[in-house]
Amino acid sequence: MAYFGHPLFKEVDLHPRNNNFLHHTSEISVDQLIVRRGQPFKLTLNVTQPFDPKLHPLLFTAKTGSIPTEKQGTLSLFGVQDVVTRSPSAKGVWRADLLKDSSPHTVVLNLTPPAVTPVGEWILAVKLGGKEKLLGKLVVLYNPWCPDDWVYLKDEKEINEYVLNEQGVIYTGSNNYIHPVDWDFGQFEDNMVKICLRILDLNLKHGKDPADDVSARCNPIYVSRVVSAMINSVDDRGVVMGNWSSSYSGGTNPTKWSGSYPILQKWYNHGSKPVKYGQCWVFAGVMCSVMRLLGIPCRVVTNFQSAHDTNGNLTIDEYHADNGVVLKKSNDSIWNFHVWTEAWMRRPDLANNGTYDGWQVVDPTPQEESNGVYCCGPSPVKAIHNGETNQKYDTPFVFAEVNADCVDWLVKADKSQVKISTDTRRVGQYISTKSVGSRRRNDITDSYKHREGSKEERAVFNYAKTKDYSEVDDDEELGMNGVMNGVTEEDEEDDPTEDNAEVEEAEGTHSDEEEDEESEEEDENGTTGSPDAVTLPVIMHFEEVTPPRNGKDVKLRLVLGSESSSIRSLSVNISVQAMRYNGVATVNIQTEVKDKKLLPRRDLVIPIRIPFLAYHKAMVDCYSLKVSALVTDKQRPDSVYLAEDNVVLKQPAISLMVSRNVKVERKTRVKLIFLNPTDNETLTNCTLTFSGSGLMRNQVVFRMPDLKPKNRIRVMFSFVPYKSGKRTLVADFDCSTFRDIKASRIINVQP
């Protein structure tokens, strides 16, 4: 309630608590008026003289931006009675309705910003009897509950998930090792309105034409594109600086972050200087927080085996040395995973019939320029699914991320190249997002493309290239990722004293002497080198012997087989490299070359052991182990076969226990236990970080003593929740050997 030193107005009540509750913004504030466009909010005016709108109309002015105009929808004149003289070009006119519970000295009104109102901070003023008075400021947001708003969502459960939920899950790992990571969006934390509006005000378009930029904020298509550019710092004073190296000096390792709010808060409090550092999941998580605060339904999506097609030819070329090691020769790459966001909105700019309405890919990770700025989207998922790469924005790039073909090449010692295979299935797998109302993974691959290998998938792929569905290439080579059954393996001898990297082998149940005898017999019968060996390939794949765990030796086996009736003399090159998640190899951990014979219709099994002492230093700043097997038919050197596996190591477990009956403003106790799983590695530089919006206002960091092998640490910690509802407590353990091991607990905080 505000009191006026005004001859006609005594006081005004904007009812922020009640209005915000009805507008689903009370989680943001109960003191500042925050409303959603297309929905009325209540206003009460106490006047000193009896109010009669027929005699003395009540006139309102609402304006936003530094240069408000009626033509741009940033200035609105309206009243009771609505006898305002407006510009003929005025758009986005607000409305005032007098309510029945008004009295001569108490004027109760509903004010309604239209569903096309530019979002942002507005100034509201009133005039009565020629005397004008400022009523105050309010913030207008998008309204997914309003059918006239372009971000309208019919399903209340989806609105609760994609606008109101502050807790999320981001999927990382690889297509074979999908790992959920809790992410705290925190979009309703302190100052988030100011933070998000500053993001809008600092974008490049605002600097060039402030009036046009503020006016364009009525359009979620425009705003999503602005936010995409502003989350990264490449072109502007964006929020997060990207870093894909192994050095994070002067900043924070991207794996350390567990939520958006600490990043946004740091950016806001330090003069809008980019926060160091982020990678794709950090960019996407931060963007999702900003979009949800603004009222645009948004979710985080992970694409496994994601292609980065720089030249736009829908082909990713990967080069391998003759020892199996992946060479970094092409600007194209395949990432273990890539994370972006989807925003829900209409696309009348593309079609009037709603063809492209719905989820739109909006990617803030700076990969390629779009109209001269590092941003991406919004690109309609429906257009991507149908290969409509002519639809804006950046649809060809996103289409390639989920559909590009991969061509593997062997680079020989003389620099000549041999094509190994073309794989049409490798890229774009298990596209994932969190399910509505649960923590389950929702596989949405079918929304991006037809089933791999289907005629429809190939037709769309070729249409994306040629815009002609009738042109389908029936001669497309397929990748060789067959699965063999009936594996026979000799027992593997495990020598715990051997620290060097090694490749062990076992071949069915035949000795080398027996194989040589069989080879001689078949040579005499004229079967070795028969024509079927030319056409029948060697099929290979990797299998886990035990689940791969960081801190333990990794045990795999390579299984080879062929339907050929001849013995195949093979050169088997097995290499292991430490990889960043974006497909960059950093260290060659081990290589081994074996000459083997593959018996007709029999499986050859080669066990592989990668000792912890061989990989642990390389893996401190890397994401996965790429295990590659390059096999050459010695009788036919141009017959080369490749199998690869991206092994993501499961991190050691953290036990995290929280006391029961958690309530707001009551101390809550936490107990954490962590065991050093290694046999001979002391963990140094140990830190433990706790965080969680609604639970603690700032991260809490503990410095821990060194932890000897097989020893435990126990930590007791307490906090006082300040918000009710479901909250996520995240613990992060970091040390010299293991980077940012996380554990989390969902806590239902009672009022």
C-alpha positions, 0 to 999 in steps of 0.5 A: 500500500502506497500513500500519496501527497496528492489532492485526489489520490490518497493511496494505491494498492497493487496487491503484489502478494495476491496478484503474484499468486494468481499469475504464478510468480509468487515464487519470484517475489511477494513484494514486487508486482510481477504479472503475465501478459494476457491476464488481468491484475487487480489495482485499488485506488483510494481517492479523496473525492467521489469517483464518477468515470462519466464525469472524470475519466480515470486515465492510465499510462503504461510504458517501457524502455527509454523511448516508449511509443504507441506504434512500437507497443512500448507505450499504452494509453487507456482508461475508465472510461476509455476516452483516450485519444490514441495514435492510429498506429497504436498496438498492444493497448492495455485495458482497464475494467472497473470492478463491482466492489468499487465504492465512491472513494475506493476504485477497484480495477482490473488492468490487463496487459495484452498477450502481445505486450513486450516483456520487461519492466513497465512504469504505470501512472494514473491521471484524474482531473488533470492531475497525474501520479506515478503508481509504481513499477511492475514486471510483465512476463510471457504467459504459457497459461494464456491461449493468445500468447505464442508460448501457450501450453495446454497441459498444466503438468507440462507448464509445471515442469517446463516453467515452474520446476527449478530442479532438473536433470541433464544427461551426459556420458555417451550412447553406451553410458548415459549418465543423469546429472542433477542441475539446479535451475534456480530461476526464482532465486533472489534478483533473477528478474533483474539478472534476466532483464540485464541480459536482455538490455546488454544484447548487441541489438539493444545497443544498436537500436534500443527502441526497436529491441524493447519493442521486439521483446513481445516476440518469443522467437526474437527473445530466444535468439537474443538469450542464445547469443547472450548466454555465451560471451563470444560476441558480447558481455555474455554470461559464460565464457567457454573453455574446452582446453585442459587448463581452467586457471583463473576460473572454474572447471565446467564440471564443478558447476551444479546449477545456474544461479551461482553463475548468473549471480556472479555475472550480475554482481561482478559488472556483467563480466563473463563467468569462467568457464562453461561447456555445452551442458553449462550453457544449456542449463543457464539458458533454460533458467533464463527462459523459464524465468521469462515465462517461455517453456524450456527444457534441456536436451542431450544428443548423443554422438552429436555431429559438428558439421562445419562445412554443411555437407552432412558428412563427418570425416574421421581419420585413423592412423594405421596403428588405430589412433584417431587423428585430428585432421578434420574440422568436423567432429563427433561429440560424445554428447551435446546439450542444447535447449528446446523452447516451446512457441508458435512459429507464425513466421514460418507457416500460418497453419501451425505446421512448425509450432511447438518445440524449437531447438535453441542452442547457446553453445558457441559453435558457428555464427548465425547472421554474424553472431554466435547463437543458434535457433530457434529451429523447429524440431518438426522441420528437422524431422522432415528435413526442411533445412530451408526453414529458419533459424540454423536448421541445416546445422541442427539437422546435421547434428542428428543426421550426418553420415560418418565416413572413416578413413585409414591414413597409411604411413605414406599418407595415402587414404583408404576408405574404411566404411560409411556409417549412416547410424552413428550420429544422433542417438538416444536424444534425451530429456527429463520426463514431465513430473519424474526423474526418468529419462524421456527418449525423444529421438523419434521427434527428431528423425525417423527410425535409423535404417528405415526408408523414411530416414534415408528419404529425409536425409536425401531430401535435406540434401536435394529437396527431392524425396524421390532421390534415395541412394540405395547404394549407401554403405552401412556401418559394420556394428554387428553383434556376434553370439556364441563367444568362446574365451580362454580364462584371462590371467590377471597379474596385479603386479603388472602396472603397464598398459597391456592387451591380452588375448584368447582365441576360442579353444584352439592353440596356435599350433592347431590353427597352423595345422588347420591353415595348412590343411585348408591351403592344401584343399585350396580354401584359403583365400577363396572368393568369399573372403573378399565379400564377407566382412570381419564383424567386430564389437567390444564387450564389457567384462566388468562395469568400467569404474574410475579407480579400477582397472578397465576390462573389456574384450574385442570379439571378431567373427566372419561368415567366411569359409576361409581362415583370415590372417589379420593384423589387429591394432588396438589403441586406447586414448583419453578423449574430451567429450567433444571428440578431441583426443588428448593422450595415447594411453596404450597401443598394441599390435597383434597378428591373429588368425580368424577361423571360419565361422568361429569367434575370436576373442581378445581380452583388453585390460587398461590398468588404473595406473595407466589411465588415471592421470590422463583422465583427470581432465578427460571424459572418456576412453576411446578404445579403437580396434583397426583390423587389416586383412593381411592378404588384402591390405585394402580390406580394413575394418574398424570398431570403436567404443567410448568408455565413460568411467563410472565415478566412485560412490558418495553416500549422502544422508539427510535428516527427516522432516525437513522444514523451512527455517529449521536446521537440517543435518546432512551426513556424507561418507566417501571411500577412496577406492584406489589400492595405492593412490592418496587423494590430495587437494580434496574439497567438498562443496554443498549447494541447492537453491531454496536450501542454502543461499550460497555454496558451502565449501570445505577443505579436506585432508589428504585421503589415503587408499581405502580410507574414508571421510565422514562429514557432518553438515547442517543448513537452514532451508528458506523455501518450501517444496521439492529441492535438490541438495548436491554434494561435489567432491573434488581432488587431484585424482577424481574431478567433481564426483557428485551426489544428490538428494531430493528433499521435500521441504515442508512449510 
